[in-house]
Amino acid sequence: MGRQRLDRVCSFKPNYTLFEPKKRANGEIEINSDELEAIYLMDYEDLYQEEAALQMEVSRPTFSRILKSARTKIATALIRGYSLKIIDEKDKFVVAFSTPLEKSGKEISNMHITHEKIALVHLFNQKVVEVKYIPNPLHASSLLAKDTLPSLLKSHCVSFWLSKHMKKDFENALLARGIFYKRVDSLKNLNELPKLFCKSGD
């Protein structure tokens, strides 16, 4: 009997899950959450294998096997013309937005970037499991979002930033940290958040 597979820690939630060649694909290759995380940490975040393995809470040899599998699949898809499908099994992540409120039961409208607080909403199994509020460094200051928020949000493991408007330079700065922008004009309450990230058909 093989060893039981341990849960791996995945910090990255993909916003795009299907890549296809312009011509008809020769087939489909699937990349799972572990493999995408390994690619994200090594090839996007530019970590060393030891650091990446620690983040995923696996041994270095296990991390190496995951990474090799992911790279082989990507290379095969690119060279032989296969579709690349990402199996998004990760349902534990953090979304953030600027808010003047610290009450989850009230409507949040005009989601402007410079409100007094930043809400950090932890989602798990399509439910809000925790909400934290931190001071927004952009409130009543001349700081630029692109220079200030990406590193702050990254330090809190944020996967998505929600707001009504987004400047391109800020969006690019977020993407450089592996954080995606999702346009949201308002929320009636925080319990609306999970359905924004459910897969179609769920």
N, C-alpha and C positions, 0 to 999 in steps of 0.2 A: 504493500500500500504506500502510495506517495505521501509526502509531507503535506499537511494542510496549508493552503495558500493563505498567507497573512494579508490583512487589509493594508493597502498602500495608501499613503497620504498624497492626495492630488490637490494642488493649489490652483490649477488652471482649468477654467470652464470654457470650452470653445463656443464661439459665436457662429462659426461656419462648420458644417458637418459633411459636406459633399463637394468633391472636386472631380470634374469630368473633362476628358479631352474634347477638343472641338469636333473632331470626327467621332463616329460611333465607337464606344469603348469596346475593348476585347474581353472585358469581364469586370469584376469588382473585387477590390481588396479592402478589408476592414482593418482599421487601427483602433485598438481599445484605449481606454482612459489612461492606463499605465504607460502604454507606448507613447501616447501623445504628451503625457507629462514629462517623460524622459527626453523627448525631442525639445519640448519647451524649455526645460532646465539647462540642457547642454547646448543646444544650437540657437536658442533665442536669448536666454538669460546669460549664456556664456559661463556657466559654472564649471568647476572641476568635477570629475566623477565622484570624488569623495564627498564634496559638498552636496551634490545632487542626490546621492544615495542617502545622506543624512536627512535631507528634506523629505524624501519619500519614505523614510524609515525602513529601508531595506539594506541588505549587505551590498558592498560594492560589486561582487560577482553577479548578484541578482540584478542589480541595476545595469551592468554591462550586457547581460543577456536581453533585458527588456529593450535597451537602446539599439542593440544590433538587430533585433527583430523589427523594430520600428523603421530603422534606416533601410533595411533590406526591402520592406514592403513599399516604402516611398520610392526607392530606386526602381523597383520592378514596375510600379505604376507609371513612372515617368518614361522609362525606356520602352516598355512594351505596350503602353497605351491603355492601361486599366483605369477605371474610376477608383477614386480613393474615398472611402466612406469612414467617417469617424463615429464610433459607437460611444455616445455620451452617457456614461453610467454615473457620472458625478452629479449628485443631487445635494451636495453640501457646499454652500458658497456664500459669499457676502456681497450685498449690494449697498451702495451709498448714495446719498443725495443731500443737498443743502436744504435746511428747513428752519423756520422760526419757532417751530413747535417741539415740545417734548411729550406729546400725548398721542398715543397710537390710535385712539378712537376718533380723532377729528380729521376732517378733510384737509389735505395738503394741496394747496393750489399755488399757481405762479411759482413753479420750482426754479427759482433764480439761484445763481451760483454763489451769491454773496450773503445769504442769510446767516444768522448768528451761529447756528449749530450745523454740524454734519451728522446725519443719522447713519449708523452702521447696522444694517439689518441682516442677521444671520438666518439663512434658509436651510432647511433640511427636510427631505421627503415631502417637498411641496408645502411646507408649513413654516411660518415665522417662529423661530425657537428662541431668539434673543435679539434685543435692540439696545444699542449703546449710542450715546450722544457725546460728541467731542467738539471743542471749540473750532469754529471755522476761521482759519488764519486770513481769509480774504475779507471777512466782515470788518467794515470801517477801516480798511487799509488800502494802500496803493499797490499791494503785491499782485503779481500776475498769476493767473491760474496755472498756466503751463509750467511756471517755475516753482510752484509751491505745492499744489495738490497731488500730482502723480506720486511723488515719493511718500507723502503722508498716507495716501490711500494704499499704496503697496505695502507699507509697514503694517497695515491692518488687514492684509490679505483680501482686499476688495477685488472682485471679478468684473463688476459692472458699475458704472457711474450713470445715474439718472438725472436728466435735467430737460428743461423745455427748449433751451437753445444751446448751441455748442460752436465755439470758434474752431476753425480747422487746426490751428497751431496747438490748441489744448487737446483736441482729439488725437492728434499725432503724438503728443507727449504721453498721453494715457496709453495709446497702443504700444509705445516703446516699452512700457512697463507691463504689458500683457493685460491691460484693463480696457474693456470695451464700453462704448457709449451707447446708451439706449434712450431714445427720446420719449419722455413722459411729460405731459402737460400738467396733470394733477392726479392725486390719489384720494379716494374717499376715505380709505384707512389702510393701514399697513397689510392687512390680510388680503388686499388686492394684489400684492406683489407676486406671490407664487405663480399665479396664472399667467403673468407676463413672460414666464420662463418655462412653462410647460411645453412639452413637445406637442405638435398637432396630433390629434387623435387620442391624447391621454384623457 
